Amino acid sequence: MELLQRFEDALPRIVDDIRTLVRCESPSDDLAAVAASAELTAELGTARLGHEPERIVLDGRTHLRWRLGAGPRRVLVLCHHDTVWPVGSLATHPCEVTDGVLRGPGCFDMKTGTVMALHALATLPDTDGVTVLVTGDEELGSPSSRSLIEDEARGCDATLVLESAGPAGALKTERKGVSLYRVAAAGRAAHAGLEPERGVNASLELACQLTRVAALSRPELGTTVTPTALHAGTTTNTVPASGHFAVDVRARTAAEQERVDTVIRSLQPHLPGAQLEITGGPNRPVLEAVSSAALFERVCRIAAEQGLPTPAQVSVGGASDGNFTAGVGVPTLDGLGASGGGAHADDEHVLVGELPSRIALLAALLADLLGIPQGSVDR
């Protein structure tokens, strides 16, 4: 039986598995919900792979790891089971399939990708050397799982990230690096009507810093530096004594990420008597095109050999755990998950009809990386 036909025949079961995971809500900041989701994902993965995972609890969040076979680690398959949707979202966004479109909170980002990985691996005659890691805090920036991800990736030949695809099913061959900062200003309070001149206005200090920070953007290089959440002051008749704002930085190259970091950390107060405190820094390194180029070329060759659609590639501003694996020097290909759209939004959805070809391509890529003859996978 051809590989594609195998997944077309299995599509009802695949969709059932997706429904099972999506209907178990798992917002990252709800430890009980994440733990319940991990147990359900472990149960499903055990049924498909024939092995129980390790349950790794870090800072209260449960991550799952399957180390398949006893040989050296060769391929890391990377997923996450947490979402941005709060418990209760199913009441307004039920998980259902209508006219070939599956909807539900977290279906696109990225519970479908986890199911795809499990079904692709289940078809292989040998998975020795594959590690499957399903983390539970990706949507928070992976504060507890970053070291785990990097350690699992080191020494591997490749990392395959099952995050959702880009527009028209494109694979994500570049991801910008992310840096996050908090710029805090301390001034001196005073009565705004009686003696404002005695105060040091933290709001004015922040206004000056906002302009300086925003000017660090270089759109022509793909660098965006965006001041976001802002807070200052206490009452309407008091000169603000303190305040702060957040900064979101996205950079296409490591050099640009470093440039912005150096300047933000060197900011100096503008107003006499004001003080600044800068915290934060790079959160995710850059996934540059060089990290994915060989894998993308490989997957295009495999698609042609299998008679599957040739994937496109796209560069995106959003980051993923693939940034970490690329950051430790491991070839990384991202966006191998579901086609669809609406991540984190009311219209989050997955195109069911495209699942068989995408899982077939993933299975064929895994087989190629593991040195398994394609004919033994097709049967």
C-alpha positions as CSV (number, residue, x, y, z in Angstrom):
1,M,0.0,0.0,0.0
2,E,1.3,3.4,-0.9
3,L,2.3,5.6,2.0
4,L,-0.3,8.3,1.2
5,Q,-3.1,5.8,0.9
6,R,-2.2,4.4,4.3
7,F,-2.8,7.8,5.9
8,E,-5.9,8.5,3.8
9,D,-7.4,5.2,5.1
10,A,-6.4,6.1,8.7
11,L,-7.8,9.6,8.5
12,P,-10.9,9.0,10.7
13,R,-8.7,7.6,13.4
14,I,-6.3,10.5,13.1
15,V,-9.2,13.0,13.4
16,D,-10.5,11.2,16.5
17,D,-7.1,11.4,18.1
18,I,-7.0,15.2,17.4
19,R,-10.4,15.6,18.9
20,T,-9.3,13.7,22.0
21,L,-6.4,16.1,22.6
22,V,-8.2,19.3,21.7
23,R,-11.1,18.5,24.1
24,C,-8.6,18.3,27.0
25,E,-8.0,22.0,27.6
26,S,-4.4,22.9,28.6
27,P,-3.6,26.5,29.1
28,S,0.0,26.9,30.0
29,D,-0.6,28.8,33.3
30,D,-3.0,26.2,34.7
31,L,-0.8,23.5,36.2
32,A,-3.6,21.0,36.8
33,A,-4.9,21.4,33.3
34,V,-1.4,20.9,31.8
35,A,-0.9,17.8,34.0
36,A,-4.2,16.3,32.8
37,S,-3.3,17.0,29.2
38,A,0.0,15.4,29.7
39,E,-1.6,12.2,31.0
40,L,-4.0,12.1,28.1
41,T,-1.2,12.7,25.6
42,A,0.9,10.0,27.3
43,E,-2.0,7.6,27.0
44,L,-2.5,8.3,23.3
45,G,1.3,8.2,22.5
46,T,1.7,4.9,24.3
47,A,-1.2,3.4,22.2
48,R,0.4,4.6,19.0
49,L,4.1,4.0,19.8
50,G,3.9,1.0,22.1
51,H,6.0,2.6,24.8
52,E,5.2,4.7,27.9
53,P,6.9,8.1,28.0
54,E,9.0,9.5,30.8
55,R,7.0,12.2,32.7
56,I,9.4,15.1,33.5
57,V,7.9,17.7,35.9
58,L,9.8,21.0,36.0
59,D,8.5,24.0,37.9
60,G,5.1,22.1,38.2
61,R,4.7,21.6,34.4
62,T,4.6,18.2,32.9
63,H,6.7,17.3,29.8
64,L,6.8,14.0,28.0
65,R,9.8,12.2,26.5
66,W,9.9,9.1,24.5
67,R,13.4,7.8,23.7
68,L,12.7,5.1,21.1
69,G,15.3,2.3,20.8
70,A,18.6,1.9,22.6
71,G,20.9,3.4,19.9
72,P,22.5,6.9,19.8
73,R,20.0,9.8,19.5
74,R,19.7,10.8,15.9
75,V,16.4,12.7,15.4
76,L,14.5,14.9,17.8
77,V,10.7,15.3,17.1
78,L,9.6,18.3,19.0
79,C,6.0,19.2,20.0
80,H,4.1,20.9,22.8
81,H,0.7,20.2,24.4
82,D,0.0,23.5,26.1
83,T,-2.2,26.2,24.5
84,V,-3.1,29.9,25.1
85,W,-6.8,29.1,25.5
86,P,-8.3,29.3,29.0
87,V,-10.3,26.4,30.5
88,G,-13.9,26.9,29.4
89,S,-13.1,27.9,25.8
90,L,-14.6,24.7,24.4
91,A,-18.0,26.1,25.4
92,T,-17.7,28.9,22.8
93,H,-15.2,27.2,20.5
94,P,-16.3,23.5,20.3
95,C,-14.0,21.0,18.7
96,E,-15.9,19.9,15.6
97,V,-15.4,19.1,11.9
98,T,-17.5,21.0,9.3
99,D,-17.0,20.8,5.6
100,G,-13.5,19.4,6.0
101,V,-12.4,22.0,8.5
102,L,-11.6,21.0,12.1
103,R,-11.9,23.7,14.7
104,G,-11.2,24.0,18.4
105,P,-8.9,25.7,20.8
106,G,-5.3,24.7,20.2
107,C,-6.1,22.4,17.2
108,F,-3.7,24.4,14.9
109,D,-1.2,25.4,17.6
110,M,-0.4,22.7,18.0
111,K,-2.2,19.6,19.1
112,T,-2.7,18.3,15.6
113,G,1.1,18.4,15.1
114,T,1.5,16.0,18.1
115,V,-1.0,13.6,16.6
116,M,0.7,13.8,13.2
117,A,4.1,12.9,14.7
118,L,2.7,9.9,16.6
119,H,0.9,8.5,13.5
120,A,4.0,9.1,11.3
121,L,6.3,7.3,13.7
122,A,3.8,4.4,14.2
123,T,4.2,3.5,10.5
124,L,8.0,3.1,10.6
125,P,9.5,-0.4,10.9
126,D,12.3,0.9,13.1
127,T,12.4,4.1,15.2
128,D,15.7,3.4,17.0
129,G,17.4,6.8,17.7
130,V,14.3,8.9,17.7
131,T,13.3,11.1,20.6
132,V,9.8,12.5,20.9
133,L,9.6,15.5,23.2
134,V,6.2,17.0,24.0
135,T,6.6,20.0,26.3
136,G,4.0,21.8,28.5
137,D,5.2,25.4,28.6
138,E,6.0,26.5,25.0
139,E,3.4,29.2,24.9
140,L,5.1,30.9,28.0
141,G,8.4,30.9,26.2
142,S,9.5,27.5,27.5
143,P,11.0,28.7,30.8
144,S,11.2,25.3,32.4
145,S,11.7,23.1,29.3
146,R,14.4,25.1,27.4
147,S,17.4,23.3,29.0
148,L,15.6,20.0,28.4
149,I,15.0,20.8,24.7
150,E,18.6,21.9,24.2
151,D,20.0,18.8,25.9
152,E,17.9,16.5,23.9
153,A,18.8,18.2,20.7
154,R,22.6,18.1,21.2
155,G,24.2,15.4,19.2
156,C,21.2,14.8,17.0
157,D,21.4,14.9,13.2
158,A,18.2,16.8,12.9
159,T,15.3,18.4,14.8
160,L,11.8,18.2,13.3
161,V,9.3,20.7,14.8
162,L,5.6,19.9,14.4
163,E,4.5,23.5,14.8
164,S,1.7,24.4,12.4
165,A,2.6,25.2,8.8
166,G,2.8,28.7,7.3
167,P,0.5,30.1,4.6
168,A,-0.5,27.4,2.0
169,G,1.3,24.7,4.0
170,A,4.7,26.3,3.8
171,L,7.5,24.9,6.0
172,K,9.2,27.5,8.3
173,T,12.8,27.7,7.3
174,E,13.6,30.9,9.2
175,R,12.3,32.2,12.5
176,K,13.3,35.5,14.1
177,G,15.1,35.6,17.4
178,V,13.1,37.1,20.3
179,S,14.2,39.3,23.1
180,L,12.0,40.6,25.9
181,Y,12.8,43.6,28.2
182,R,11.3,45.6,31.0
183,V,12.4,49.2,31.2
184,A,11.6,50.7,34.6
185,A,11.9,54.3,35.7
186,A,12.1,55.6,39.2
187,G,11.5,59.3,39.9
188,R,10.1,61.3,42.8
189,A,6.5,61.9,43.8
190,A,5.0,65.3,44.3
191,H,1.6,67.0,44.4
192,A,0.7,67.7,40.7
193,G,-1.2,70.9,41.6
194,L,0.8,72.4,44.6
195,E,4.4,71.7,43.7
196,P,4.9,69.6,40.6
197,E,8.4,71.1,40.2
198,R,9.5,69.1,43.3
199,G,8.8,65.9,41.5
200,V,10.8,63.8,39.0
201,N,8.2,62.6,36.6
202,A,8.6,58.9,35.8
203,S,6.0,59.2,32.9
204,L,8.1,61.8,31.1
205,E,11.2,59.7,31.6
206,L,9.5,56.7,30.2
207,A,8.3,58.8,27.2
208,C,11.9,59.7,26.4
209,Q,13.0,56.1,26.6
210,L,10.1,54.9,24.5
211,T,11.2,57.1,21.7
212,R,14.8,55.9,22.0
213,V,13.8,52.2,22.1
214,A,11.4,52.4,19.2
215,A,14.1,54.0,17.0
216,L,16.2,50.9,17.3
217,S,14.0,49.1,14.7
218,R,15.5,48.4,11.3
219,P,12.7,47.1,9.2
220,E,15.0,46.8,6.1
221,L,17.0,44.2,8.1
222,G,13.9,42.5,9.5
223,T,14.4,43.9,13.0
224,T,11.4,45.2,15.0
225,V,11.7,46.8,18.4
226,T,8.2,47.4,19.8
227,P,7.4,49.0,23.1
228,T,4.2,47.2,24.4
229,A,2.6,47.3,27.8
230,L,3.0,50.6,29.7
231,H,2.2,51.6,33.3
232,A,3.1,54.6,35.3
233,G,1.8,56.6,38.3
234,T,-0.8,56.1,41.0
235,T,-3.3,58.9,41.1
236,T,-4.3,61.7,38.8
237,N,-3.0,64.5,41.1
238,T,0.4,63.0,41.8
239,V,3.6,63.3,39.8
240,P,4.4,59.7,39.0
241,A,7.3,58.3,41.0
242,S,7.6,55.1,39.1
243,G,6.6,53.2,36.0
244,H,7.7,50.7,33.4
245,F,7.1,49.4,29.9
246,A,7.8,46.2,28.1
247,V,9.7,45.8,24.9
248,D,9.3,43.0,22.3
249,V,12.3,42.6,19.9
250,R,12.3,40.4,16.8
251,A,15.5,40.0,14.8
252,R,16.4,38.0,11.7
253,T,20.1,37.6,12.5
254,A,22.1,37.0,15.7
255,A,24.1,40.2,15.0
256,E,21.0,42.3,15.0
257,Q,19.7,40.7,18.2
258,E,23.0,41.4,19.9
259,R,23.1,45.1,18.6
260,V,19.7,45.8,20.1
261,D,20.6,44.1,23.4
262,T,23.7,46.2,23.8
263,V,21.9,49.5,23.2
264,I,18.9,48.7,25.4
265,R,21.2,47.7,28.3
266,S,23.1,50.9,28.0
267,L,20.1,53.3,28.2
268,Q,20.8,56.2,30.5
269,P,18.2,58.5,32.3
270,H,17.1,61.7,30.5
271,L,15.7,63.6,33.4
272,P,17.9,64.8,36.3
273,G,17.2,62.7,39.4
274,A,15.6,59.8,37.4
275,Q,16.9,56.3,37.6
276,L,16.5,53.4,35.1
277,E,16.4,49.6,35.7
278,I,16.7,47.4,32.6
279,T,15.8,43.7,33.0
280,G,15.3,40.9,30.5
281,G,17.2,40.0,27.4
282,P,17.3,37.4,24.6
283,N,14.6,34.8,25.1
284,R,15.0,32.7,21.9
285,P,18.0,32.7,19.5
286,V,17.5,33.1,15.8
287,L,16.6,30.2,13.6
288,E,18.6,31.3,10.5
289,A,18.0,29.9,7.0
290,V,21.4,28.0,7.1
291,S,20.0,25.9,9.9
292,S,17.2,24.5,7.8
293,A,18.6,24.7,4.2
294,A,19.8,21.1,3.9
295,L,16.7,19.6,5.6
296,F,14.4,21.6,3.3
297,E,16.3,20.5,0.2
298,R,16.0,16.9,1.5
299,V,12.3,17.1,2.1
300,C,11.7,18.6,-1.4
301,R,13.6,15.6,-2.9
302,I,11.6,13.2,-0.8
303,A,8.3,14.8,-1.8
304,A,9.2,14.4,-5.5
305,E,10.1,10.8,-5.0
306,Q,6.9,10.1,-3.2
307,G,4.7,12.0,-5.6
308,L,3.6,14.4,-2.9
309,P,3.2,18.1,-3.2
310,T,6.4,20.0,-3.1
311,P,6.4,22.2,0.0
312,A,7.0,25.9,-0.1
313,Q,9.1,27.7,2.5
314,V,8.5,30.9,4.5
315,S,10.3,33.1,7.0
316,V,8.2,34.1,10.0
317,G,8.5,36.6,12.9
318,G,7.1,34.2,15.5
319,A,9.4,32.0,17.5
320,S,9.2,28.4,18.6
321,D,11.2,25.8,20.4
322,G,13.0,25.2,17.1
323,N,14.9,28.4,17.8
324,F,16.5,26.7,20.8
325,T,17.6,23.6,18.8
326,A,19.0,25.8,16.0
327,G,20.7,27.9,18.6
328,V,22.8,24.9,19.8
329,G,23.8,24.1,16.2
330,V,21.4,21.3,15.3
331,P,19.8,21.4,11.8
332,T,16.2,22.3,12.4
333,L,13.1,22.2,10.1
334,D,9.9,23.8,11.5
335,G,6.3,24.1,10.4
336,L,5.9,20.4,9.7
337,G,2.5,20.3,11.4
338,A,-1.0,21.1,10.3
339,S,-2.1,23.3,7.4
340,G,-4.8,25.7,8.4
341,G,-4.7,29.0,10.2
342,G,-6.0,31.3,13.0
343,A,-3.4,30.4,15.7
344,H,-4.5,31.9,19.0
345,A,-7.6,33.4,17.3
346,D,-11.3,32.7,17.1
347,D,-11.0,31.2,13.6
348,E,-8.2,28.7,14.6
349,H,-8.7,25.7,12.3
350,V,-7.0,22.7,10.5
351,L,-7.6,21.6,7.0
352,V,-8.5,17.9,7.4
353,G,-8.0,17.0,3.7
354,E,-4.3,17.9,3.8
355,L,-3.4,15.8,6.8
356,P,-2.7,12.5,4.9
357,S,-0.2,14.1,2.5
358,R,1.6,16.0,5.3
359,I,1.9,13.0,7.6
360,A,3.1,10.9,4.6
361,L,5.8,13.5,3.9
362,L,6.8,13.5,7.6
363,A,7.0,9.7,7.7
364,A,9.1,9.6,4.6
365,L,11.4,12.3,5.9
366,L,11.9,10.4,9.2
367,A,12.6,7.2,7.3
368,D,15.2,8.9,5.1
369,L,16.9,10.4,8.2
370,L,17.0,7.0,9.8
371,G,18.2,5.2,6.7
372,I,15.1,3.1,6.3
373,P,14.4,2.1,2.7
374,Q,11.3,3.8,1.5
375,G,9.8,0.6,0.1
376,S,9.6,-0.9,3.6
377,V,7.6,2.1,4.8
378,D,5.2,2.0,1.8
379,R,4.1,-1.6,2.5
